[in-house]
Amino acid sequence: MADFQKNLGGFEKLGARVVAASVEGLDEAKKTVTEQGLSFPVGYGLDALEVAARCGAFYDAERKFLHSTGFLLGPDGSVRIAAYSTGPIGRLTPADSLRLIEYYQKQDA
């Protein structure tokens, strides 16, 4: 999330917003926001199994955690890109997200 914070100006320049959500509780979410200096909204307390069922995110039942999942939404709220990861690679990065937003903005013009 810190990388998205570092690139927040690029998203704002394109008229895009960054939002994050976590299964962590309020105290852990506040800690993450403070430690990473986040200024974008961060939701907390999501139910991991419900998130997995609703959006297809990978849930590791053995270790009881939700793998990283990212979405790029269009202006109408539709999903333009969904990235499901089961490890440290294959996640949406700020650079890729910015390029995709620029691409879609050109296509929609």
C-alpha positions as CSV (number, residue, x, y, z in Angstrom):
1,M,0.0,0.0,0.0
2,A,2.9,2.3,0.6
3,D,3.7,2.2,-3.1
4,F,0.2,3.4,-3.9
5,Q,0.7,6.2,-1.4
6,K,3.9,7.2,-3.1
7,N,2.2,7.4,-6.4
8,L,-1.1,8.9,-5.2
9,G,-0.4,12.2,-7.1
10,G,-0.4,10.2,-10.4
11,F,-3.8,8.8,-9.6
12,E,-5.2,12.1,-8.6
13,K,-3.8,13.7,-11.8
14,L,-5.8,11.1,-13.8
15,G,-9.0,11.6,-11.7
16,A,-8.7,8.2,-10.1
17,R,-9.0,7.2,-6.5
18,V,-7.2,4.6,-4.5
19,V,-9.1,2.7,-1.9
20,A,-7.9,-0.3,0.2
21,A,-9.7,-2.8,2.3
22,S,-8.5,-5.4,4.9
23,V,-9.7,-8.2,7.0
24,E,-7.7,-6.8,9.9
25,G,-9.5,-5.1,12.8
26,L,-9.6,-1.4,13.5
27,D,-6.4,-1.3,15.6
28,E,-4.3,-3.1,13.0
29,A,-5.7,-1.0,10.2
30,K,-4.9,2.2,12.1
31,K,-1.4,0.9,12.7
32,T,-0.9,0.2,9.0
33,V,-2.2,3.6,8.0
34,T,0.1,5.3,10.5
35,E,3.2,3.2,9.7
36,Q,2.8,3.6,5.9
37,G,1.6,7.2,6.1
38,L,-1.6,6.4,4.1
39,S,-3.9,9.2,3.2
40,F,-6.4,7.2,1.1
41,P,-9.4,5.4,2.6
42,V,-8.6,2.0,4.2
43,G,-11.6,-0.2,5.1
44,Y,-11.2,-2.8,7.8
45,G,-12.8,-5.7,9.5
46,L,-13.9,-7.5,6.3
47,D,-14.9,-11.2,6.6
48,A,-12.3,-13.1,4.7
49,L,-14.6,-16.0,3.7
50,E,-17.3,-13.6,2.5
51,V,-14.8,-11.6,0.5
52,A,-13.5,-14.8,-1.1
53,A,-17.1,-16.0,-1.9
54,R,-18.2,-12.6,-3.3
55,C,-15.2,-11.7,-5.5
56,G,-13.2,-14.9,-6.0
57,A,-10.2,-14.0,-3.9
58,F,-8.1,-16.9,-2.8
59,Y,-8.6,-17.9,0.8
60,D,-5.9,-20.1,2.4
61,A,-8.0,-22.3,4.8
62,E,-5.0,-23.9,6.4
63,R,-3.3,-20.6,7.4
64,K,-6.7,-18.7,7.5
65,F,-5.9,-15.6,5.5
66,L,-7.0,-13.9,2.3
67,H,-4.5,-13.5,-0.5
68,S,-4.0,-10.1,-2.2
69,T,-6.7,-9.2,-4.6
70,G,-6.8,-6.0,-6.6
71,F,-9.4,-4.4,-8.9
72,L,-9.4,-1.5,-11.3
73,L,-12.9,-0.1,-11.7
74,G,-14.2,2.0,-14.5
75,P,-16.1,5.3,-14.0
76,D,-19.3,3.4,-13.9
77,G,-18.1,1.0,-11.1
78,S,-17.6,-2.0,-13.4
79,V,-14.6,-4.2,-13.0
80,R,-12.0,-3.4,-15.7
81,I,-9.2,-5.5,-14.3
82,A,-9.1,-8.0,-11.5
83,A,-5.8,-9.4,-10.2
84,Y,-5.7,-12.4,-8.0
85,S,-2.5,-13.4,-6.3
86,T,-1.5,-16.4,-4.3
87,G,2.0,-15.1,-3.5
88,P,4.2,-12.0,-3.6
89,I,4.0,-11.6,-7.4
90,G,1.0,-11.1,-9.7
91,R,-0.4,-8.1,-7.9
92,L,-1.5,-4.8,-9.3
93,T,1.3,-2.3,-9.0
94,P,0.9,1.5,-9.0
95,A,2.8,1.8,-12.3
96,D,0.7,-0.9,-14.1
97,S,-2.5,0.6,-12.7
98,L,-1.6,4.1,-13.9
99,R,-0.8,2.8,-17.4
100,L,-4.1,0.9,-17.5
101,I,-6.1,3.9,-16.4
102,E,-4.4,6.0,-19.1
103,Y,-5.1,3.3,-21.7
104,Y,-8.8,3.1,-20.7
105,Q,-9.2,6.8,-20.7
106,K,-7.9,7.0,-24.2
107,Q,-10.2,4.2,-25.3
108,D,-13.2,5.8,-23.7
109,A,-12.5,9.2,-25.2
